[in-house]
Amino acid sequence: MNATRRRLAVLTASVLIISGAATFAHAADVVIAGPGGLAQEAQRKALFEPAAKALGWTFEEDTSQSWTEARAQVDAGAVSWDIISLSMGEVQLAVDAGVIIKLPPDIVDRKDFVPGSVNDYCVGNGVYSTVVAFSTKKYGNDGPKSMEDFWDVKKFPGKRGLFRSPRGNLEAAVLALGHTPSEVYDFLSTEEGKKAAFEKIAELKPHAIWWDSGAQATQLVKDGEVDMIYGWNGRLQAAIDDGAPFKINFKDGLLESDCYAVVNGGPHTDNAIKFIKEISKPEYIKDLPKYIPYGGANLKAYAQYDEKTLSRLTSSPENAKQQYPANVDFWGKNGTTLSEAFDNMLLSK
């Protein structure tokens, strides 16, 4: 989606959000805007429903694909959401815009959580990775083993699936240029580095199918429309579980976490804080992998998993050590500019 279309989409969403505010504002004890799709379905079953039952509450759900949708509500003074799910990279943007509030320091014990998954404004819910998966039908078990392989269209001919966003793709391009994970963000902090990374991504344009949602990524794999894909591990695993002949390679995966924040001016702020505290407990978090192959941010849940479960979780110790964490500060500072540059790169010849 180019910059103009994105702005129009946000404007349209703003009208819908504001007009629907009365619907949600007083219909339940807490209103949650989640990421939609399989992730929100898993959170509903593992977290929302049992936590609401324990509290004796009712809840309503909506979906959100960007923090700017909550901003539209806040700016209009018509807030219908209490809790919003964000990526950690969006948090500072939402803070700077006055969209979310500071949480009580004792809402969770941070030492129990994946490092970097909790801050003053957001509490981690799920840990996921952007990883490479490849067709075993096309490549057998000798598919791409690194980002350099993913970019090597001579050694590994075929269609690549890539998310229509700079986030993740820029980091992957730096690895494909031969840099180590520890060098990625230093390299991207220079203008020369950004330029080189965009040029590297542009090399794949003739070989790429760009996907816009997790559901689309899953379908591309299931339908065999791509031979390899760089995408969210839970969506790729869902396709594999449905019979797609693909294999995930966790090496060079980009580790990230989503988190829950409280929307400024929501109808049930106190309830929202209490609900986040409740759903962040390990007795709920431990059940997430029953519904989606994402581990929760609360590490106390991991002691209860067997080896089979751990092998599927991107955040398990064995898989996590092959990956590197996303730098949310980098994206907080550069996200808007890089998104515009990415759109321009896709539109250029």
VOBA-1610 file (N, C-alpha, C; in pm, whole numbers, padded with zeros to 5 digits, always signed):
BEGIN
Met+00085-00119+00000Met+00000+00000+00000Met+00089+00124+00000Asn+00071+00213-00098Asn+00157+00331-00101Asn+00113+00431+00004Ala+00193+00538+00020Ala+00169+00632+00129Ala+00030+00698+00118Thr-00009+00736-00004Thr-00138+00801-00022Thr-00251+00706+00013Arg-00242+00585-00037Arg-00348+00486-00007Arg-00354+00456+00141Arg-00236+00453+00206Arg-00236+00426+00350Arg-00308+00536+00425Arg-00280+00662+00385Arg-00347+00773+00454Arg-00498+00769+00433Leu-00540+00734+00311Leu-00683+00723+00285Leu-00746+00611+00366Ala-00671+00500+00380Ala-00724+00387+00457Ala-00741+00425+00603Val-00642+00498+00656Val-00652+00541+00796Val-00768+00636+00814Leu-00788+00731+00717Leu-00898+00825+00726Leu-01031+00753+00724Thr-01045+00655+00635Thr-01168+00577+00629Thr-01192+00502+00758Ala-01084+00444+00810Ala-01095+00370+00936Ala-01136+00462+01048Ser-01087+00587+01044Ser-01120+00683+01149Ser-01270+00706+01156Val-01332+00724+01039Val-01476+00747+01035Val-01552+00628+01093Leu-01510+00508+01052Leu-01577+00388+01100Leu-01559+00370+01249Ile-01436+00397+01295Ile-01407+00380+01438Ile-01491+00475+01520Ile-01492+00604+01479Ile-01563+00704+01557Ile-01712+00675+01558Ser-01767+00639+01441Ser-01911+00613+01433Ser-01951+00491+01513Gly-01855+00399+01534Gly-01887+00278+01608Gly-01857+00286+01755Ala-01811+00402+01802Ala-01766+00412+01940Ala-01876+00377+02039Ala-01999+00426+02013Ala-02108+00401+02107Ala-02142+00255+02119Thr-02115+00180+02014Thr-02147+00038+02014Thr-02072-00036+02121Phe-01940-00005+02136Phe-01856-00079+02227Phe-01843-00015+02365Ala-01862+00116+02374Ala-01819+00189+02492Ala-01872+00133+02622His-01997+00090+02628His-02054+00046+02755His-02116-00094+02746Ala-02078-00169+02643Ala-02140-00300+02622Ala-02077-00409+02705Ala-01959-00386+02761Ala-01888-00491+02834Ala-01799-00426+02938Asp-01736-00511+03021Asp-01647-00460+03125Asp-01514-00413+03068Val-01474-00467+02954Val-01350-00426+02890Val-01361-00453+02740Val-01301-00366+02659Val-01304-00380+02514Val-01160-00391+02464Ile-01133-00497+02387Ile-00997-00527+02342Ile-00990-00519+02191Ala-00891-00446+02141Ala-00864-00443+01997Ala-00739-00525+01972Gly-00758-00641+01910Gly-00647-00732+01887Gly-00600-00730+01742Pro-00503-00816+01710Pro-00445-00816+01576Pro-00528-00888+01471Gly-00635-00954+01513Gly-00718-01027+01420Gly-00660-01163+01385Gly-00734-01238+01304Gly-00686-01366+01253Gly-00658-01470+01359Leu-00565-01560+01326Leu-00532-01671+01415Leu-00478-01624+01549Ala-00401-01516+01548Ala-00342-01467+01671Ala-00449-01424+01771Gln-00546-01349+01725Gln-00651-01304+01816Gln-00741-01420+01858Glu-00765-01513+01768Glu-00844-01630+01805Glu-00774-01709+01916Ala-00642-01724+01903Ala-00566-01795+02005Ala-00568-01720+02137Gln-00554-01589+02132Gln-00557-01509+02255Gln-00694-01516+02321Arg-00798-01517+02240Arg-00933-01527+02296Arg-00950-01656+02376Lys-00907-01768+02316Lys-00927-01898+02380Lys-00835-01918+02501Ala-00709-01877+02486Ala-00612-01903+02593Ala-00616-01797+02702Leu-00646-01672+02666Leu-00632-01562+02761Leu-00763-01494+02796Phe-00831-01438+02696Phe-00945-01352+02724Phe-01058-01426+02795Glu-01098-01541+02739Glu-01213-01612+02794Glu-01189-01662+02936Pro-01077-01734+02963Pro-01057-01779+03100Pro-01031-01666+03200Ala-00964-01561+03157Ala-00940-01449+03247Ala-01070-01376+03280Ala-01155-01356+03180Ala-01284-01291+03203Ala-01370-01376+03297Lys-01364-01506+03279Lys-01440-01596+03368Lys-01390-01583+03511Ala-01259-01579+03529Ala-01202-01568+03664Ala-01241-01437+03730Leu-01251-01330+03651Leu-01286-01199+03705Leu-01438-01179+03715Gly-01514-01266+03650Gly-01658-01249+03647Gly-01701-01136+03555Trp-01625-01115+03448Trp-01649-01005+03356Trp-01698-01054+03220Thr-01748-00958+03142Thr-01770-00980+03000Thr-01673-00891+02923Phe-01644-00929+02799Phe-01555-00849+02717Phe-01606-00843+02574Glu-01567-00738+02505Glu-01595-00722+02364Glu-01462-00716+02289Glu-01465-00756+02161Glu-01343-00752+02080Glu-01364-00673+01952Asp-01256-00611+01909Asp-01248-00550+01778Asp-01110-00586+01723Thr-01079-00544+01603Thr-00945-00570+01548Thr-00880-00439+01509Ser-00748-00439+01514Ser-00670-00321+01477Ser-00544-00365+01406Gln-00514-00301+01294Gln-00394-00331+01219Gln-00286-00224+01235Ser-00319-00115+01303Ser-00222-00008+01322Ser-00262+00076+01442Trp-00162+00125+01514Trp-00189+00212+01628Trp-00258+00341+01585Thr-00247+00378+01458Thr-00309+00501+01410Thr-00461+00494+01415Glu-00517+00375+01418Glu-00661+00362+01432Glu-00705+00407+01571Ala-00626+00372+01673Ala-00655+00420+01808Ala-00632+00571+01816Arg-00532+00621+01744Arg-00506+00765+01743Arg-00628+00840+01690Ala-00693+00785+01589Ala-00811+00851+01534Ala-00920+00865+01640Gln-00936+00763+01722Gln-01034+00769+01831Gln-00996+00874+01934Val-00868+00872+01975Val-00822+00966+02077Val-00833+01109+02027Asp-00790+01135+01904Asp-00795+01270+01848Asp-00939+01321+01837Ala-01032+01230+01813Ala-01172+01269+01799Ala-01245+01278+01933Gly-01179+01232+02040Gly-01244+01230+02170Gly-01358+01131+02177Ala-01348+01024+02098Ala-01453+00922+02092Ala-01387+00785+02100Val-01335+00752+02216Val-01257+00628+02233Val-01350+00514+02273Ser-01347+00407+02195Ser-01431+00291+02224Ser-01349+00172+02272Trp-01218+00173+02253Trp-01132+00064+02293Trp-01067+00093+02428Asp-01048-00011+02506Asp-00974+00000+02632Asp-00831-00049+02617Ile-00816-00162+02549Ile-00685-00227+02533Ile-00658-00243+02384Ile-00533-00218+02346Ile-00494-00239+02206Ile-00367-00322+02203Ser-00361-00414+02108Ser-00241-00493+02085Ser-00151-00419+01987Leu-00025-00399+02026Leu+00073-00329+01945Leu+00196-00415+01927Ser+00273-00389+01822Ser+00408-00442+01817Ser+00494-00349+01902Met+00602-00402+01960Met+00686-00318+02043Met+00742-00200+01964Gly+00758-00218+01835Gly+00809-00110+01751Gly+00712+00006+01735Glu+00584-00017+01764Glu+00484+00089+01752Glu+00466+00168+01881Val+00517+00115+01991Val+00484+00170+02122Val+00528+00316+02135Gln+00653+00345+02101Gln+00701+00483+02119Gln+00624+00581+02033Leu+00586+00537+01912Leu+00505+00623+01826Leu+00372+00656+01893Ala+00311+00553+01953Ala+00182+00573+02021Ala+00198+00660+02145Val+00309+00643+02216Val+00336+00726+02334Val+00352+00872+02293Asp+00433+00897+02192Asp+00459+01034+02148Asp+00332+01104+02101Ala+00238+01027+02049Ala+00113+01085+01999Ala+00005+01093+02108Gly+00038+01049+02230Gly-00059+01055+02339Gly-00171+00955+02329Val-00147+00844+02261Val-00252+00746+02234Val-00267+00644+02347Ile-00158+00613+02417Ile-00164+00514+02524Ile-00111+00574+02654Ile-00149+00514+02767Ile-00114+00570+02897Ile-00003+00490+02964Lys+00064+00553+03058Lys+00167+00486+03136Lys+00101+00388+03233Leu+00159+00269+03243Leu+00101+00164+03326Leu+00161+00166+03466Pro+00089+00112+03566Pro+00146+00103+03700Pro+00274+00019+03697Pro+00378+00058+03771Pro+00504-00015+03766Pro+00495-00159+03814Asp+00392-00190+03894Asp+00379-00326+03947Asp+00277-00409+03870Ile+00243-00368+03749Ile+00141-00444+03674Ile+00188-00587+03650Val+00319-00607+03623Val+00379-00740+03613Val+00520-00732+03671Asp+00577-00848+03699Asp+00716-00856+03743Asp+00803-00873+03619Arg+00876-00772+03581Arg+00947-00772+03453Arg+01052-00883+03444Lys+01106-00925+03555Lys+01209-01028+03550Lys+01154-01162+03504Asp+01022-01178+03506Asp+00960-01302+03460Asp+00935-01303+03310Phe+00966-01193+03242Phe+00929-01178+03102Phe+01051-01178+03010Val+01027-01214+02884Val+01131-01208+02782Val+01191-01068+02783Pro+01324-01055+02786Pro+01386-00922+02786Pro+01335-00835+02671Gly+01298-00711+02707Gly+01249-00617+02607Gly+01102-00627+02575Ser+01030-00720+02639Ser+00889-00738+02607Ser+00795-00660+02700Val+00850-00590+02797Val+00770-00507+02887Val+00839-00371+02900Asn+00761-00265+02890Asn+00813-00133+02923Asn+00708-00056+03002Asp+00726+00073+03018Asp+00634+00151+03103Asp+00494+00162+03046Tyr+00478+00130+02917Tyr+00350+00151+02852Tyr+00286+00025+02795Cys+00358-00085+02792Cys+00306-00203+02722Cys+00360-00331+02786Val+00277-00433+02793Val+00314-00563+02851Val+00307-00670+02743Gly+00417-00741+02723Gly+00426-00840+02618Gly+00321-00948+02628Asn+00268-00987+02511Asn+00172-01098+02509Asn+00226-01217+02431Gly+00271-01197+02310Gly+00322-01308+02230Gly+00456-01276+02170Val+00540-01378+02158Val+00672-01363+02096Val+00668-01437+01962Tyr+00710-01370+01858Tyr+00706-01430+01725Tyr+00833-01394+01649Ser+00851-01457+01537Ser+00967-01429+01453Ser+00925-01417+01308Thr+01003-01339+01234Thr+00995-01343+01090Thr+01107-01435+01045Val+01070-01545+00982Val+01165-01651+00948Val+01145-01695+00803Val+01240-01770+00755Val+01231-01828+00622Val+01170-01968+00630Ala+01077-01995+00542Ala+01026-02132+00523Ala+01039-02164+00374Phe+01068-02289+00344Phe+01090-02328+00204Phe+01016-02456+00170Ser+00989-02473+00042Ser+00916-02589-00007Ser+01007-02711-00010Thr+00971-02813+00066Thr+01047-02938+00061Thr+01016-03015-00066Lys+00902-02984-00128Lys+00868-03048-00256Lys+00964-03001-00365Lys+01005-02874-00359Lys+01093-02819-00461Lys+01240-02840-00427Tyr+01275-02821-00300Tyr+01417-02822-00262Tyr+01458-02941-00175Gly+01362-03028-00141Gly+01393-03134-00046Gly+01424-03072+00089Asn+01521-03129+00161Asn+01562-03070+00288Asn+01681-02976+00273Asp+01721-02953+00147Asp+01838-02869+00118Asp+01796-02731+00069Gly+01702-02672+00141Gly+01658-02538+00107Gly+01753-02433+00160Pro+01716-02307+00148Pro+01803-02198+00193Pro+01835-02208+00342Lys+01962-02191+00373Lys+02009-02202+00512Lys+02046-02067+00571Ser+02037-01961+00491Ser+02074-01828+00537Ser+02003-01726+00450Met+02013-01599+00489Met+01954-01494+00408Met+02029-01477+00276Glu+02156-01505+00275Glu+02230-01502+00149Glu+02173-01605+00053Asp+02136-01722+00104Asp+02072-01823+00020Asp+01934-01777-00028Phe+01859-01711+00060Phe+01726-01663+00023Phe+01734-01567-00095Trp+01841-01491-00103Trp+01858-01394-00212Trp+01922-01457-00336Asp+01973-01579-00324Asp+02045-01641-00434Asp+01947-01710-00529Val+01903-01638-00631Val+01800-01690-00722Val+01857-01788-00824Lys+01989-01795-00835Lys+02050-01894-00924Lys+02060-02029-00855Lys+02106-02028-00732Lys+02118-02152-00655Lys+01981-02204-00614Phe+01891-02111-00584Phe+01755-02148-00539Phe+01653-02071-00623Pro+01630-02112-00748Pro+01531-02044-00831Pro+01391-02064-00774Gly+01306-01966-00799Gly+01168-01980-00754Gly+01114-01850-00698Lys+00983-01848-00673Lys+00916-01731-00621Lys+00938-01717-00471Arg+00961-01592-00429Arg+00977-01559-00288Arg+00855-01482-00239Gly+00809-01513-00120Gly+00703-01436-00057Gly+00765-01338+00043Leu+00729-01210+00031Leu+00784-01107+00118Leu+00672-01014+00164Phe+00678-00972+00291Phe+00579-00880+00346Phe+00597-00742+00284Arg+00486-00679+00250Arg+00492-00548+00188Arg+00518-00441+00295Ser+00639-00440+00346Ser+00678-00348+00452Ser+00830-00346+00460Pro+00888-00234+00502Pro+01034-00233+00519Pro+01079-00311+00641Arg+00992-00320+00740Arg+01027-00385+00865Arg+01056-00533+00843Gly+01170-00578+00884Gly+01210-00717+00862Gly+01286-00734+00732Asn+01231-00679+00625Asn+01298-00693+00495Asn+01431-00618+00491Leu+01437-00501+00553Leu+01563-00427+00555Leu+01669-00503+00634Glu+01629-00558+00748Glu+01724-00636+00828Glu+01773-00758+00749Ala+01678-00826+00683Ala+01714-00945+00606Ala+01810-00909+00493Ala+01787-00794+00429Ala+01873-00751+00319Ala+02016-00726+00367Val+02028-00672+00488Val+02162-00648+00544Val+02235-00781+00565Leu+02164-00881+00614Leu+02224-01014+00631Leu+02262-01072+00495Ala+02177-01050+00396Ala+02206-01100+00261Ala+02329-01032+00200Leu+02359-00913+00247Leu+02479-00842+00202Leu+02606-00895+00269Gly+02587-00988+00364Gly+02703-01051+00427Gly+02735-01003+00566His+02652-00918+00623His+02677-00869+00758His+02621-00966+00862Thr+02670-00959+00982Thr+02623-01043+01091Thr+02503-00978+01159Pro+02422-01055+01231Pro+02308-00994+01302Pro+02347-00880+01395Ser+02463-00891+01459Ser+02504-00786+01551Ser+02539-00655+01480Glu+02558-00662+01349Glu+02595-00543+01272Glu+02476-00477+01203Val+02360-00542+01207Val+02246-00499+01125Val+02207-00354+01150Tyr+02181-00318+01275Tyr+02126-00185+01301Tyr+02230-00075+01294Asp+02354-00107+01324Asp+02461-00008+01302Asp+02472+00024+01154Phe+02462-00079+01071Phe+02469-00060+00926Phe+02352+00024+00877Leu+02231-00008+00927Leu+02112+00064+00883Leu+02104+00205+00941Ser+02187+00236+01037Ser+02187+00370+01095Ser+02259+00472+01007Thr+02323+00424+00901Thr+02390+00514+00806Thr+02307+00526+00680Glu+02318+00640+00612Glu+02245+00659+00488Glu+02293+00561+00381Glu+02423+00534+00382Glu+02478+00438+00286Glu+02422+00299+00311Gly+02406+00264+00438Gly+02352+00133+00472Gly+02207+00117+00429Lys+02127+00220+00456Lys+01986+00215+00413Lys+01977+00201+00261Lys+02056+00279+00190Lys+02054+00275+00044Lys+02091+00136-00008Ala+02196+00078+00051Ala+02240-00055+00008Ala+02134-00160+00037Ala+02066-00149+00151Ala+01963-00246+00187Ala+01844-00238+00092Phe+01802-00115+00059Phe+01690-00100-00035Phe+01727-00153-00173Glu+01848-00129-00214Glu+01892-00181-00344Glu+01893-00333-00344Lys+01929-00391-00230Lys+01930-00538-00220Lys+01788-00593-00227Ile+01695-00529-00160Ile+01555-00573-00169Ile+01505-00563-00312Ala+01543-00455-00379Ala+01497-00433-00518Ala+01542-00546-00610Glu+01653-00613-00577Glu+01700-00725-00659Glu+01596-00836-00667Leu+01514-00850-00562Leu+01417-00960-00557Leu+01282-00924-00619Lys+01265-00800-00660Lys+01134-00759-00712Lys+01084-00849-00825Pro+01168-00892-00920Pro+01117-00980-01027Pro+01080-01120-00977His+01124-01154-00859His+01103-01289-00807His+01008-01292-00686Ala+00948-01176-00655Ala+00873-01164-00530Ala+00723-01160-00551Ile+00651-01220-00457Ile+00509-01199-00439Ile+00494-01129-00305Trp+00438-01010-00305Trp+00428-00929-00184Trp+00296-00958-00114Trp+00305-00997+00013Trp+00182-01024+00088Trp+00155-00913+00188Asp+00026-00893+00218Asp-00016-00781+00302Asp-00072-00823+00437Ser-00095-00951+00458Ser-00152-00996+00585Ser-00103-01136+00616Gly-00111-01173+00742Gly-00070-01307+00782Gly-00154-01414+00715Ala-00283-01387+00699Ala-00371-01484+00633Ala-00328-01507+00489Gln-00286-01401+00422Gln-00240-01414+00283Gln-00112-01495+00276Ala-00022-01472+00372Ala+00103-01548+00374Ala+00076-01698+00390Thr-00015-01730+00481Thr-00053-01870+00501Thr-00108-01930+00373Gln-00193-01856+00305Gln-00256-01908+00184Gln-00156-01926+00071Leu-00060-01835+00059Leu+00043-01848-00043Leu+00121-01979-00027Val+00149-02014+00098Val+00221-02138+00125Val+00134-02259+00098Lys+00010-02254+00145Lys-00081-02368+00127Lys-00109-02393-00021Asp-00120-02287-00100Asp-00151-02301-00242Asp-00027-02327-00328Gly+00091-02323-00267Gly+00214-02346-00342Gly+00248-02235-00439Glu+00199-02115-00413Glu+00226-02002-00503Glu+00366-01945-00484Val+00430-01979-00372Val+00569-01938-00350Val+00651-02063-00320Asp+00779-02055-00350Asp+00869-02166-00322Asp+00943-02147-00191Met+00954-02023-00149Met+01007-01991-00017Met+00944-01860+00026Ile+00943-01835+00155Ile+00876-01717+00206Ile+00947-01670+00331Tyr+00951-01538+00348Tyr+01002-01476+00470Tyr+00881-01419+00541Gly+00837-01485+00649Gly+00711-01446+00711Gly+00704-01484+00856Trp+00590-01459+00917Trp+00569-01480+01060Trp+00554-01629+01089Asn+00631-01676+01185Asn+00641-01820+01207Asn+00508-01887+01236Gly+00420-01820+01310Gly+00292-01882+01343Gly+00206-01905+01220Arg+00207-01810+01130Arg+00129-01822+01006Arg+00187-01932+00916Leu+00319-01941+00913Leu+00382-02044+00831Leu+00359-02182+00890Gln+00368-02193+01022Gln+00345-02322+01088Gln+00202-02367+01069Ala+00109-02272+01067Ala-00032-02307+01044Ala-00049-02373+00908Ala+00020-02321+00807Ala+00012-02381+00674Ala+00073-02520+00673Ile+00186-02536+00743Ile+00252-02667+00751Ile+00162-02767+00822Asp+00098-02722+00930Asp+00006-02811+01005Asp-00112-02854+00919Asp-00147-02771+00820Asp-00257-02806+00728Asp-00211-02888+00609Gly-00083-02928+00611Gly-00033-03019+00508Gly+00059-02959+00404Ala+00089-02830+00413Ala+00179-02769+00314Ala+00319-02828+00330Pro+00382-02871+00221Pro+00515-02933+00229Pro+00625-02828+00241Phe+00628-02762+00353Phe+00726-02657+00380Phe+00799-02686+00510Lys+00916-02628+00523Lys+00997-02643+00644Lys+01048-02506+00687Ile+01042-02480+00817Ile+01088-02353+00872Ile+01235-02363+00910Asn+01310-02259+00876Asn+01449-02247+00919Asn+01456-02127+01013Phe+01485-02150+01141Phe+01487-02041+01238Phe+01614-01957+01233Lys+01716-02005+01162Lys+01841-01928+01156Lys+01816-01792+01090Asp+01873-01689+01149Asp+01859-01552+01101Asp+01718-01498+01117Gly+01637-01563+01201Gly+01503-01512+01227Gly+01509-01384+01308Leu+01409-01299+01288Leu+01401-01170+01357Leu+01297-01181+01468Leu+01344-01183+01592Leu+01257-01200+01708Leu+01188-01069+01746Glu+01058-01077+01766Glu+00981-00960+01807Glu+00872-01003+01906Ser+00813-00905+01970Ser+00700-00935+02058Ser+00590-00832+02038Asp+00468-00879+02053Asp+00353-00791+02059Asp+00324-00762+02206Cys+00247-00660+02230Cys+00219-00625+02370Cys+00082-00560+02380Tyr+00032-00553+02503Tyr-00097-00490+02532Tyr-00074-00353+02595Ala-00144-00253+02545Ala-00139-00119+02601Ala-00281-00072+02631Val-00291+00030+02715Val-00421+00086+02751Val-00440+00217+02675Val-00551+00226+02603Val-00579+00344+02520Val-00618+00462+02608Asn-00560+00576+02578Asn-00587+00699+02653Asn-00732+00742+02636Gly-00804+00754+02748Gly-00942+00800+02743Gly-01043+00692+02714Gly-01002+00565+02726Gly-01096+00454+02705Gly-01204+00451+02810Pro-01315+00382+02782Pro-01429+00382+02875Pro-01407+00306+03005His-01308+00215+03009His-01290+00132+03129His-01140+00119+03161Thr-01076+00230+03190Thr-00931+00231+03207Thr-00887+00143+03323Asp-00950+00153+03437Asp-00910+00071+03552Asp-00927-00077+03522Asn-01036-00111+03457Asn-01059-00251+03419Asn-00952-00298+03320Ala-00914-00211+03229Ala-00813-00248+03129Ala-00682-00285+03196Ile-00640-00206+03292Ile-00515-00235+03365Ile-00527-00368+03438Lys-00640-00389+03503Lys-00660-00514+03577Lys-00664-00634+03483Phe-00723-00616+03365Phe-00735-00727+03270Phe-00598-00764+03213Ile-00516-00664+03179Ile-00381-00693+03130Ile-00301-00767+03236Lys-00313-00726+03359Lys-00243-00793+03469Lys-00286-00939+03477Glu-00417-00964+03460Glu-00470-01100+03473Glu-00424-01188+03357Ile-00439-01140+03233Ile-00407-01225+03118Ile-00257-01246+03099Ser-00177-01174+03176Ser-00032-01190+03166Ser+00022-01297+03260Lys-00066-01362+03334Lys-00024-01467+03428Lys+00012-01596+03353Pro+00110-01671+03404Pro+00155-01792+03334Pro+00048-01898+03319Glu-00048-01903+03411Glu-00151-02006+03399Glu-00237-01989+03274Tyr-00242-01869+03220Tyr-00310-01847+03092Tyr-00212-01855+02975Ile-00098-01790+02990Ile+00001-01784+02883Ile+00043-01924+02838Lys+00051-02018+02930Lys+00098-02153+02896Lys+00011-02220+02791Asp-00114-02175+02777Asp-00206-02241+02684Asp-00201-02182+02542Leu-00129-02073+02520Leu-00123-02014+02386Leu-00080-02115+02278Pro+00026-02196+02302Pro+00070-02288+02196Pro-00031-02396+02160Lys-00138-02411+02238Lys-00243-02505+02200Lys-00315-02456+02073Tyr-00312-02327+02051Tyr-00391-02268+01945Tyr-00308-02203+01834Ile-00183-02168+01864Ile-00095-02105+01765Ile+00048-02127+01811Pro+00142-02149+01719Pro+00280-02177+01762Pro+00359-02052+01800Tyr+00302-01972+01888Tyr+00370-01858+01947Tyr+00384-01881+02096Gly+00502-01855+02149Gly+00518-01858+02293Gly+00479-01724+02351Gly+00438-01726+02477Gly+00405-01602+02544Gly+00530-01533+02595Ala+00514-01409+02640Ala+00629-01334+02689Ala+00664-01371+02833Asn+00570-01429+02907Asn+00596-01467+03045Asn+00672-01600+03047Leu+00798-01594+03087Leu+00885-01711+03081Leu+00847-01820+03179Lys+00768-01786+03281Lys+00727-01888+03377Lys+00639-01995+03313Ala+00581-01964+03198Ala+00496-02062+03130Ala+00577-02172+03063Tyr+00704-02146+03033Tyr+00782-02238+02951Tyr+00820-02366+03022Ala+00824-02366+03153Ala+00862-02485+03228Ala+00763-02599+03208Gln+00644-02567+03161Gln+00539-02667+03148Gln+00531-02728+03009Tyr+00619-02686+02916Tyr+00612-02735+02779Tyr+00700-02858+02758Asp+00651-02952+02675Asp+00732-03067+02639Asp+00822-03031+02520Glu+00909-03124+02483Glu+01007-03097+02377Glu+00940-03069+02243Lys+00833-03139+02213Lys+00764-03118+02086Lys+00709-02976+02077Thr+00650-02930+02186Thr+00598-02794+02188Thr+00711-02693+02174Leu+00818-02714+02248Leu+00931-02620+02243Leu+00993-02612+02103Ser+00994-02724+02032Ser+01056-02725+01898Ser+00980-02636+01800Arg+00852-02612+01827Arg+00769-02531+01738Arg+00768-02383+01776Leu+00815-02352+01895Leu+00808-02215+01944Leu+00933-02137+01905Thr+00913-02025+01842Thr+01028-01943+01802Thr+01105-01891+01921Ser+01038-01881+02037Ser+01099-01825+02156Ser+01159-01929+02248Ser+01156-02058+02209Ser+01220-02160+02292Ser+01370-02137+02293Pro+01440-02179+02397Pro+01585-02152+02405Pro+01662-02200+02283Glu+01629-02318+02230Glu+01702-02375+02117Glu+01682-02292+01990Asn+01559-02250+01967Asn+01531-02172+01846Asn+01572-02025+01861Ala+01554-01970+01980Ala+01585-01828+02001Ala+01733-01798+01982Lys+01819-01894+02017Lys+01963-01867+02009Lys+02012-01856+01864Gln+01930-01900+01767Gln+01967-01888+01626Gln+01922-01754+01565Gln+01853-01673+01646Gln+01789-01553+01596Gln+01845-01428+01663Tyr+01791-01313+01627Tyr+01835-01188+01686Tyr+01713-01098+01709Pro+01719-01011+01808Pro+01601-00930+01841Pro+01589-00806+01753Ala+01466-00769+01724Ala+01439-00644+01654Ala+01475-00526+01743Asn+01526-00420+01683Asn+01559-00298+01756Asn+01440-00203+01745Val+01357-00199+01851Val+01234-00120+01843Val+01264+00029+01843Asp+01374+00070+01905Asp+01410+00212+01904Asp+01441+00260+01762Phe+01509+00173+01687Phe+01541+00208+01548Phe+01414+00233+01469Trp+01315+00144+01485Trp+01192+00159+01407Trp+01106+00273+01461Gly+01115+00300+01591Gly+01043+00414+01645Gly+01092+00545+01585Lys+01221+00554+01558Lys+01280+00676+01504Lys+01268+00683+01351Asn+01272+00570+01285Asn+01285+00568+01138Asn+01167+00509+01063Gly+01068+00458+01135Gly+00962+00382+01070Gly+00888+00457+00962Thr+00847+00580+00987Thr+00769+00655+00889Thr+00850+00683+00763Thr+00971+00730+00781Thr+01057+00762+00667Thr+01088+00639+00583Leu+01117+00529+00650Leu+01152+00407+00579Leu+01031+00346+00508Ser+00913+00362+00565Ser+00792+00313+00498Ser+00770+00387+00367Glu+00790+00518+00366Glu+00775+00595+00243Glu+00881+00556+00141Ala+01003+00535+00187Ala+01111+00495+00096Ala+01083+00356+00038Phe+01026+00269+00120Phe+00993+00134+00074Phe+00886+00139-00035Asp+00782+00219-00013Asp+00678+00233-00114Asp+00736+00286-00245Asn+00824+00383-00235Asn+00887+00438-00354Asn+00972+00334-00427Met+01041+00250-00350Met+01123+00144-00409Met+01036+00046-00488Leu+00921+00009-00431Leu+00833-00086-00501Leu+00776-00025-00628Leu+00749+00106-00627Leu+00689+00170-00743Leu+00789+00201-00853Ser+00917+00206-00817Ser+01018+00239-00917Ser+01046+00120-01008Lys+01097+00148-01125Lys+01126+00042-01221Lys+01257-00027-01187
//
